[in-house]
């Protein structure tokens, strides 16, 4: 049986089904269906998967599979198929109460939240894996979570493009209903149907000469057909907490008329903040000159070769700040975020291709640097500390 099964399995992501006749005993997902299923016949299967899976293998007579285009789709399809078929060895393997689920709340603007024990879509056995999946999905279909309050002001996720902005009246119930419909199709493992629906929507918009909206739908279709799920691939092979990935460092200065002047460095790596690597700097000179203050902070940062070097540095301001950063870090990409009078991002200076590729991460890093600098500055002020 083993050789016949392995012969038909592809080296691609997907979901596999161990069967006893027509009965489904166990469902799993894989980055490579061939490699994953092959691992069930390893000599140390008892140690790696436990006696329950060994018992399942003794009962199984065949393995079928569904191929997917990405690991993300395999993860979603696995959860949908487990909920649909309730295989005995999946439910035995882990207590149902410890499973994670994705839940759509029943509101005019539904929130998408993670619940434990039960929910709309699931089960997802690994919480970290689910969080990574939701980050990828949210970049394709921005949605509302429990941090989005309908108070007339854009929440943080709305500012960085991960929430459609119902908090500030930027999307109607009807428009958001479409997003929810798309998300439901995706969580049901119906990507083909979802893409067809979006293609139809795009053609209607183009026919109505709503070219900007049609282009947005086109980009969504492209994102669905080119899902970037590197983080899930890392999780699948157990490649965690290594100092790899795209590292962005952002810097900001905070003071009031040159008093209690501070600088900070924050780190965003592979789209996630890394607070363990944040750094604070008490400014020693030129306390009322932001460009000189930035020069001091970047110079002091450059004196720490033991800290991992960034791929991209983000600063506030304009050409003066860009030039200072380039002078100190000659071979590193620099982007400056231009703010309006309300301190909201309105433009960028630097490599446009990098800005387009990492816009969300750049805004996140810039926001975090500003928040961290203000928090540090206020802390010193509250102590009555004078530098």
N, C-alpha and C positions, 0 to 999 in steps of 0.2 A: 504493500500500500504506500509506503513512504516514498519510494522512487517515482511512482506514478503521480502522486500528489505534487511533489517538488518539480516535476517536469513541466507541469502546466502553469505553475505560479510565476508571475512576472517580477522583475526587479523594479517595482514602482510602488508608490503609496497605495493604501487601500484598507479594506476591512475583510477579515477572514472569519469563517464559520466552521467550527468543528461539529460534525453531524453524526447522529446514529440513525441511519435511514433518513427519514424526512425530519426527524426531531433535531432541533438545534440545541446542542449541549453548551457551547461556549462561543462568545463573540469577542474578537480583539481587533486592534488596529495596528498598522505597521508603516514604517518609512519604506521598507522593502518587504513585500509580501513573501518573496522566496526566502530571504534571510531570516525573517521573523518566524515563519512556520517551521523552517529547518531547525531552529533553536529548541523546539519542543522535543526533538530526538537526541538532545545532548546527554552525555552521561551523568551530568550533575543536575538534571532537571528537578530532582527531589529537593536539592538544596536551594536552587534558584527560584522555583515556583511552588514547591510544597507538595504534600501527598494528595491534596484535593485535585490538583491538575493532573497528577500521575493517574489517579483513578479515572478522570475524564478521558485521558488518552487511551486507557484500556477499553473504554466503552465506544469510543469514536470509530466510525467505519469510513469516513470520508471528510474532505475539507473543500468547501466552496469559497468564493471570494467575489468582492466588488472592487474594481480598480477605481482610484480617484486621481484627480490632477494635482493634489497637494496633501501634505500631512494634516493641515487644518481641516480640510474636507473629510479626511479619514476620521479625525477626532470627533467631528460633529455627527458623521454618519454612524460611527460606532455607538454613540450615546442614543441616537434615534432608534437604531436597530435593537439595542438592549432593552429599551423601554417597550418597544413593540412586541418583542418575542419573549422577554423575561426568561432567558436561558438559565437553567437550574444551577450551573456551575459559576455563572457570573454573580448571581444573587447570594450564593453560598460563600463566595470568595471574600466578601466584605459586608459588614453590617450596613443595611440600607440607610440607617440614620446618619452614617458618616459620609454618604454620597453628597456631591454638590449638584445643584440644579440652576439653570438660568430661568428667571421668572419675569414675565411681563405683567406689570401691575395694571389694574383695571381703572384707568383714568382717561380724561380727554387727551392728555399727553403722557402715555404710559412710560414708566421708568423700566429700565432693564437692570435687574439686580441679581446677585448670586444668593441663593438660599440653600439651606442644608436639610436633607431628609425628604424633601418633595419640592416640586416646582413644575413650570411649564415644559422645559426641555432638559433632558438629562437621562440617566445619571452620568456624572463626570467623576471618576474615582480620585483624580489628582487635582487639588485646588490650584497649585502653581501653574500647572499645564493649562487649566481653564482660564486663569487670569491672563496668561500669554495669548491664548486664543482670542479672548475678548478684546485685547489691545489691537490685534490685527483686524478683527471684524469692525471695530469702531472707527478705524481709519478709512474703511470703505463705506460704511453706513453710520455716520455720526448719530448718536442717540442720547436720550436723557437718562441720567442716573440719579441717585438720591441726594447728590450734592447740588443739583440744579433746582433752585427755588424760583417759583413763578412770581418774582417780586419786582419785575420791570428792569432789573439790572442783569447784564450778561454774566453768567458764572464763569469760572476760570476755564472750564473745558470749552465753553462757547468761544472764548477769546483765542484758543489755540486750535479751533476747528474740529473738536471731538464731540460737541453738542450742537444741534441745529439752531439753538438760540431762542427757544420758546420762552425762556426766562426773561428775554428782552423784547418779546413780540416779533421776532425775526422769521417765524414760520407759522403757518396756519395749521389748524387741526387736520384739515383735508390733506395738506402736503405731508404732514408728519405721519398720517395714516398710511400713506404710500410707503414710507420708510419702514414702518412696522410690518406691513405686508411683505416687503422684500426680506426683512430679517427673519420672519417666520418661515418663508420658503427656504432660506439658507439653513436655518436650524433644523429643518425637516430633511436636509440632505438633497434638496431639489434644485441644485445649482443650474442645471440645464434649463429647467422651466423658468427659473429666475432670469437667466440671461435672455431667453426668448421674450419674456415679458418686458425687459428693459429695452431690448432692440425695437420692439413694437412701439414703446413709449417714445423712444428717440426719433423714430420715423414720423410719428404724429407731431411732435414738437417742431421738427424740421419743416414739415408740410405747413405748419402754422407760422413759420418764419421766426420761431423762438429759438434762434440759433445758439444763444448763450446757454440756455437751459438744455438744449439738445447736446451741446458739447460736454456739459457736466455729466449727463447720463452716459455718453460715450466713454468718458474717463472712468466711470464706475464699472462699466463692462470690461474695460481694459484691466482694471485692478482685480476684478473677479477672475479673469483669465490668466493673470500673472501674479498670483498671490505670493507675497514674500513672507515665508514662515520659517526663517532661519532660527528664530528663538525656539520654535517647537522642535526643529531638527536637533538642536543642542540638547533639549530636554530628553528627546527620544534616546540619544546615545549616551546620556549621562555626562555631557560635557559642560559642567557648571563651574561658576565662580572663577574662571580663568581671566587673566588680564588681557582680554582680546576684545574686539568689537570697536565700533566707531565712538571715539571719545570727544565730547565737546566740553570746553571750559568757558564759563561766562564770568565776567567781572563787572562790579559796580562799586561806586563811591557814594557815601552818605555823610552829610554834615549840615549844620545850620550856620551860615555866615562864617565858615571856617572853624567852627568849634566842634569838639568831639568827632573829628573826621576819621572815618573808617573805610576800609576797602575789604571786599570779599571775593572769593573764588568759589564757584559751584561747579559740579560735574554732572553731566548727563551722558550716559553710556548706553548705546543701543536703544535710545528712546526713553530710558529710565533714569530718574535722579539717583545719585549715589551720595547720600548725605554723610557717609563715613569719610568721604574725601573732600568735603567742604573745608575751606580755610578762611581765617579772619586775619586782617592786617590792621594794626593801629598806625595811622599815617604819622610820619615823623616830621616832614617838611612841607612847605607850600600848601598849607591847609585850605586855602580858598581858591585853589587852582585845580580844577578837575583833571585837566590833561597832565599836569605835573604829578598829581596824586596817582593817576593811572600808571604813569611811568614808574613811580616808586613801587607800586604793587607788582607790576609785571616783572620789574628787575629783581625784586625779592623772590618772586615765584621761580624765575629762571635760575636762581641760585640753589634750587632743589632738584638736582638731576635724579635723585632717588624716587621722586614722584613720577608716575607714568606720564609721558608726553602726550599732549592732545593732538587730534587730527584737525580740529577747528577751534578757533578762539572767537568768542562773541563779546563785543564791547558796546557800550552806549555812546552816542554822540555823533561825530561826523568824521571828516577827513583827518582832522588833527589826531583823534583817537586811533583811527586806522593806521596812520603813519607811525605813531608811537609804538603800537603793537608790532608792526612790520619791522621796525628798527630793532626790536628786542628779539622777536621770533621770526627770523628771516625766511625759514623754509616751512612755515605753518600757515594754513589758510586763515584769513581774518575776515569776519563779517561784523559790520556795525549796524545796530538797530536805531533808526531815526524815529524819534517820538514827536507827537503833536503837543499842543499846549496843555492837554489833559494827561500827558505822560502815557499816551496810547501809541503802540507801534503803527507807523504809517508808511515806512519805506525801509529799504536795506541798501547798504553799500558793501560791495564785495562781489565775489564770483556768483553770477546769477544762477548758474546751473546747480551750485551747491545750495543756494537759497531755496530753489525750487525743490530739490531733493530732500532737504532737511529742515524745511520751514517750520514744521511742528516742533521739532527738537530745539531749533534756534529760539523760537518764542518761549518754549518751556524753560530753557536755560536762562534766558534774559529775564523772564518773570521771577524765577527762583532767585537770581542774583539780586534783583531789586528788593524782593521780600526779605532775603537774608541780611542784606546791608542795612535796611531800615530797622529790622529787629535788633541787630547788634548795636546800631547807633542809639536807639531808644533805651536800650539796656544801660549803656554808658551814661546817657543823660540822666536817667532815673537815679543813678548813683551819685550824680553831681560830679562826675569824673571829668577833669580837664586834661587834655593831652598837651 
